[in-house]
Amino acid sequence: MGIIDINKYREDGTKKNKIIIGIIVVIVIFIAISIFAYIKVGAFREWVDMYILRKNIENTEIAYIDIDSSNNPSVYAFDKYITVLEKNMLSMYNSSGSKTEEIEINVSNPIYSSNGKYLCIGENKGSDFYLVSGGNLLWQASVEGTIEKININKNGFVSVIEKGTSYKNIIIIFNSEGKELFKTYLSSSIAVATDISGNNEYLAIAEVDTTGAMIQSNIKIISIEKAKSDPTNSVEYSISGNSGELITNIKYQDKEKLICIYDNSIHLIENGKDSEILKLENKMIMADIKSKNNIVYAIQKANNIFNTSRNVVIKNVQSNNEINYEVDGTIKSLQVYDTNIVINLGTEAEFINTSGWLQKRYKSRQEVSNVVLGSSVAGIVYRDRVEIINL
């Protein structure tokens, strides 16, 4: 009897194991089919996004920050914070709308630059600027002339374009501790933009010379180490754009690739070599280069009285691979911050990542006029409130 009972128990155990394995196989197959359908079948993906992942949100469902328009508040997002600057006080809010810090910032007409955990705030056409990180004021400084533009890299190095001296522009570089490293002077051209490489080794200056019959855009790459001791002999190389082309912005991406936007093209400068990587044609609406490895631009797909659709194209600079994300409607604005992209469609805003996946779809009862974007949070700015989107 004992042997028979043991065999019976073994048979029962074997049956149970087979059932468990069968259930696991069915679950794995179901998950695999679901993932495949989510990737390939748009209607199924929209259903999952809406009812399972709940990516569609209304402006009545989310946290918000009250603001007073009579105080002329300035709203900005960086890292994981929404910031509101009013009456010389910078208030920082987390993703649930709770105020976490207050920092005194004596700026009435601010300009901003952010990168990663750093936020730099300057007085537009003024002389003072401040560096903030993690809810703390790290340092503040001032320039002799007036601030035209500021820029900060991911390590907290700051470049300031200064005007109002005997030179057309002066560019001043500060390290993350607020120490001035050097100045470089422009006597015959105007600085349009600056950026400091992620390894803190190079300063790139986009400048425009308007003294000739045709405008001439140039990119100058300066060695920061050489400039500390000899700024006049610190230029590693200069690259001239085609005559008549106007450069509008530059940005260092990963592996020290410098992306340059002209009025009719986008170029890549790498190891001193300049190459055109994208022609800006009439069907392109807008482009942004503030990503780690990508150029993001919107292109008109179809436009008639019955249908208006656009493609947002995410082009990887390293691999040249392109991801297309289709939207229905007219794109009011397009912003990029790190791996996040926001597409403002008027009464809707779609938040996607640089892999082309929807993060959140926001619907409003009124026109969305301003969106601020950070690495894990975004804000929809209205006259009396800022609504918070967690990404």
C-alpha positions in Angstrom: 0.0 0.0 0.0 2.8 2.4 0.8 4.4 2.0 -2.5 1.1 2.4 -4.4 0.4 5.6 -2.4 3.8 7.1 -3.2 3.4 6.5 -6.9 -0.1 8.0 -6.7 1.4 11.1 -5.1 4.1 11.2 -7.7 1.5 11.0 -10.5 -0.6 13.8 -8.9 2.6 15.9 -8.5 3.5 15.4 -12.2 0.0 16.4 -13.3 0.1 19.5 -11.2 3.6 20.4 -12.6 2.3 19.9 -16.1 -0.7 22.1 -15.4 1.6 24.9 -13.9 4.0 24.7 -16.9 1.0 24.8 -19.3 -0.4 27.9 -17.5 3.1 29.6 -17.6 3.4 28.8 -21.3 0.0 30.2 -22.0 0.8 33.4 -20.1 4.1 33.8 -21.9 2.5 33.4 -25.3 -0.3 35.8 -24.3 2.3 38.4 -23.2 4.3 38.0 -26.3 1.2 38.3 -28.5 0.1 41.4 -26.6 3.5 43.1 -26.9 3.6 42.3 -30.6 0.1 43.7 -31.1 1.0 46.8 -29.0 3.9 47.5 -31.2 2.3 46.7 -34.6 -1.4 47.4 -34.2 -2.2 51.1 -33.7 -5.8 50.6 -32.6 -4.8 48.0 -30.0 -2.0 50.2 -28.7 -4.5 53.2 -28.4 -6.9 50.9 -26.4 -4.1 49.7 -24.1 -2.8 53.3 -23.6 -6.3 54.6 -22.7 -7.8 51.8 -20.6 -4.9 49.7 -19.2 -1.9 52.1 -19.0 -4.2 55.2 -18.6 -2.0 57.5 -20.5 -4.9 59.8 -21.5 -5.4 62.4 -18.9 -7.9 65.3 -18.6 -6.9 68.7 -17.0 -9.5 68.0 -14.3 -7.6 64.9 -13.0 -4.1 66.2 -12.2 -2.2 68.2 -9.6 -1.7 71.9 -10.2 0.0 75.1 -8.9 -2.0 78.3 -8.3 -0.3 81.4 -9.8 -1.3 85.1 -9.8 -1.0 86.7 -13.2 -0.8 90.1 -11.6 2.6 89.2 -10.2 3.9 88.5 -13.8 5.2 85.0 -12.8 7.7 83.2 -15.0 7.3 79.4 -15.1 10.0 77.0 -16.0 10.7 73.3 -15.7 14.0 71.5 -15.2 15.1 68.1 -13.8 12.1 67.0 -11.6 10.9 70.5 -10.7 8.4 73.1 -11.8 9.7 76.5 -10.9 7.8 79.8 -10.5 9.7 83.0 -10.3 7.8 86.1 -9.1 8.6 89.0 -6.8 12.3 88.0 -6.8 11.5 84.6 -5.3 12.0 81.3 -7.0 9.5 78.7 -5.8 10.3 75.0 -6.6 7.5 72.4 -6.8 7.6 68.7 -7.0 5.5 66.4 -9.2 2.5 66.5 -6.8 2.4 70.3 -6.7 3.9 70.7 -3.3 6.4 73.6 -2.8 9.8 72.2 -1.7 12.1 75.2 -1.7 12.2 78.9 -2.0 15.3 80.8 -3.2 15.8 84.5 -3.5 16.6 85.4 -7.1 16.8 89.1 -7.8 15.6 88.9 -11.4 12.6 90.6 -12.9 13.0 89.7 -16.6 14.5 86.2 -16.6 16.2 84.2 -19.3 16.9 80.5 -18.5 19.2 77.7 -19.4 19.0 74.2 -17.9 20.9 70.9 -18.3 20.3 67.9 -16.2 20.2 68.9 -12.5 21.4 72.5 -13.1 19.3 75.6 -13.8 20.9 79.0 -14.7 18.8 82.1 -14.4 19.9 85.5 -15.7 18.5 89.0 -16.0 17.8 89.6 -19.6 19.6 92.8 -20.7 20.8 93.0 -17.1 24.0 92.0 -15.3 23.2 89.3 -12.7 22.8 85.6 -13.0 22.4 82.6 -10.6 23.1 78.9 -10.6 20.6 76.6 -8.9 20.7 72.8 -8.4 18.8 70.4 -6.2 16.8 73.2 -4.6 19.9 75.2 -3.6 21.5 78.4 -4.9 25.0 77.3 -5.6 26.4 80.7 -6.6 25.7 84.0 -8.2 27.8 86.4 -10.3 27.5 89.5 -12.5 29.0 90.9 -15.7 30.1 94.5 -16.5 27.9 94.8 -19.6 24.4 93.3 -20.2 23.5 89.6 -20.6 22.3 88.6 -24.0 22.3 84.8 -23.6 23.3 82.2 -21.1 24.1 78.5 -21.5 24.9 75.7 -19.2 26.3 72.2 -19.8 25.5 69.0 -17.9 28.4 69.6 -15.4 27.3 73.1 -14.4 29.8 75.1 -16.6 28.2 78.4 -17.7 28.9 80.5 -20.8 27.5 84.1 -20.9 27.2 86.2 -24.0 27.7 89.8 -22.8 27.0 93.1 -24.7 27.4 96.8 -23.9 31.2 97.1 -24.0 33.6 98.4 -26.7 33.3 94.9 -28.3 30.3 93.6 -30.1 30.2 90.7 -27.7 32.3 89.2 -24.9 31.9 85.5 -24.0 32.7 84.6 -20.4 33.1 81.1 -19.1 32.5 80.0 -15.5 33.1 76.6 -13.9 30.6 74.8 -11.7 32.0 76.6 -8.6 31.4 80.0 -10.1 35.0 80.7 -10.9 35.6 82.8 -14.0 37.9 80.8 -16.3 38.5 83.2 -19.2 36.9 85.7 -21.6 36.9 85.8 -25.4 36.2 88.9 -27.4 34.3 89.4 -30.7 35.1 92.7 -32.4 33.6 92.3 -35.9 31.0 89.5 -35.5 27.9 88.9 -33.3 27.6 85.8 -31.1 24.4 84.0 -31.8 24.8 81.0 -29.4 27.4 79.2 -27.3 27.7 75.7 -25.9 30.3 73.9 -23.7 31.1 70.2 -24.4 30.0 67.5 -21.9 33.7 66.8 -21.0 34.3 70.5 -20.2 37.1 70.7 -22.8 35.6 72.8 -25.5 33.6 76.0 -26.0 31.7 76.3 -29.3 30.7 79.8 -30.5 28.3 80.4 -33.3 28.9 83.9 -34.7 27.5 85.9 -37.6 29.5 88.6 -39.5 27.2 91.2 -41.2 29.8 93.6 -42.4 30.0 92.2 -46.0 27.4 92.2 -48.8 26.2 88.7 -47.6 26.0 87.5 -44.0 28.7 85.0 -43.0 28.1 82.4 -40.3 31.1 80.8 -38.5 31.6 78.2 -35.9 34.6 78.6 -33.6 35.8 75.8 -31.3 38.0 76.9 -28.4 40.1 74.8 -26.1 39.1 75.7 -22.5 42.4 74.5 -21.1 44.4 76.6 -23.5 42.1 79.6 -23.1 42.8 79.7 -19.3 46.3 80.8 -20.0 46.2 82.3 -23.5 42.7 83.1 -24.8 44.0 84.7 -28.0 45.7 81.4 -29.1 43.1 78.9 -27.9 41.1 78.3 -31.1 41.3 74.7 -32.1 39.5 75.2 -35.4 37.0 77.5 -37.2 34.4 76.4 -39.7 32.6 78.7 -42.1 29.1 78.2 -43.3 28.0 78.9 -46.8 27.7 82.6 -47.7 24.2 83.9 -47.0 23.3 81.0 -44.5 22.3 82.2 -41.1 23.2 80.0 -38.1 20.6 80.1 -35.3 21.7 77.5 -32.7 24.3 75.0 -31.6 24.3 72.1 -29.2 26.8 69.5 -28.0 25.3 66.0 -27.9 26.8 62.8 -26.6 30.4 61.9 -27.6 31.0 65.6 -28.2 29.1 65.8 -31.5 28.2 69.5 -32.2 24.9 70.0 -33.9 24.4 73.3 -35.7 21.1 74.6 -37.0 21.2 77.0 -40.0 18.1 78.6 -41.5 18.1 76.0 -44.3 20.0 73.0 -42.9 21.3 71.1 -39.9 25.0 70.2 -39.7 27.2 67.9 -37.6 30.7 68.9 -36.6 32.8 66.0 -35.3 36.6 65.9 -35.0 36.9 69.2 -36.9 34.9 68.0 -39.9 31.6 69.6 -40.9 28.9 67.7 -42.7 25.3 68.4 -43.6 22.9 65.8 -42.1 19.5 67.3 -42.8 18.1 69.8 -45.4 15.4 72.0 -43.9 12.8 72.1 -46.7 9.5 74.0 -46.9 7.5 71.1 -45.6 9.4 71.1 -42.3 7.6 73.0 -39.6 10.1 73.2 -36.8 13.2 71.4 -35.4 14.8 71.0 -32.0 18.3 69.7 -31.1 18.2 69.6 -27.3 18.4 65.8 -27.1 21.3 63.6 -26.2 21.6 61.9 -29.5 18.7 63.0 -31.7 17.4 65.7 -34.0 13.6 66.1 -33.6 11.6 67.8 -36.3 8.0 68.0 -37.5 7.1 67.5 -41.2 3.9 68.0 -43.0 2.5 64.7 -44.2 -0.9 65.7 -45.7 -2.9 68.9 -45.6 -6.3 69.5 -47.1 -9.7 70.7 -46.0 -10.6 67.2 -44.7 -7.4 66.1 -43.0 -4.4 67.6 -41.4 -1.6 65.3 -40.2 2.0 65.7 -39.3 4.9 63.4 -38.7 7.3 64.0 -35.8 10.6 62.6 -36.9 13.3 61.5 -34.4 16.6 61.1 -36.2 19.4 59.5 -34.4 22.7 61.4 -35.1 24.9 58.4 -34.5 23.1 55.7 -36.4 21.0 57.9 -38.8 18.0 55.8 -37.9 14.6 57.6 -38.0 11.5 57.0 -36.0 8.2 58.5 -37.2 5.4 59.5 -34.8 2.2 60.5 -36.5 -0.1 63.1 -35.0 -3.5 64.5 -36.2 -3.8 68.2 -36.2 -1.7 71.4 -36.4 1.4 71.5 -34.3 1.6 74.7 -32.4 5.0 74.0 -30.8 7.6 71.3 -30.4 9.9 71.0 -27.4 12.7 68.5 -26.4 14.3 68.0 -23.0 16.7 65.1 -22.7 14.7 62.1 -23.8 11.3 63.8 -23.5 9.3 65.4 -26.4 6.1 67.5 -26.1 3.9 68.2 -29.1 1.4 71.0 -28.5 -1.7 70.5 -30.7 -3.7 73.4 -29.2 -6.3 71.8 -26.9 -4.2 68.6 -26.7 -0.5 67.9 -25.9 1.2 64.6 -26.6 4.3 63.6 -24.6 6.5 61.0 -26.2 10.0 59.8 -25.6 12.9 59.7 -28.1 12.0 56.0 -28.8 8.7 57.2 -30.3 6.5 55.8 -27.5 3.6 57.8 -26.1 4.1 58.7 -22.4 1.0 60.9 -21.8 -1.8 62.4 -23.9 -3.2 65.6 -22.2 -6.6 67.0 -23.1 -7.7 70.5 -22.1 -11.0 72.5 -22.4 -9.0 75.5 -23.5 -6.1 76.4 -25.8 -2.7 75.3 -24.4 -0.5 78.4 -24.9 2.7 77.4 -23.0 4.2 74.1 -22.0 7.4 73.7 -19.8 9.3 70.5 -19.9 11.8 68.8 -17.6 13.3 65.3 -17.4 10.5 63.7 -15.4 7.8 66.4 -15.1 6.1 68.9 -17.4 3.8 71.9 -16.7 0.8 73.2 -18.7 0.8 77.0 -18.0 -2.4 78.9 -17.9 -3.1 82.4 -16.6 -4.0 81.4 -13.1 -2.5 77.9 -12.7 0.2 75.4 -13.8 -1.1 71.9 -14.3 1.5 69.1 -13.7 2.2 66.1 -15.9 4.3 63.3 -14.5 6.4 61.6 -17.2 
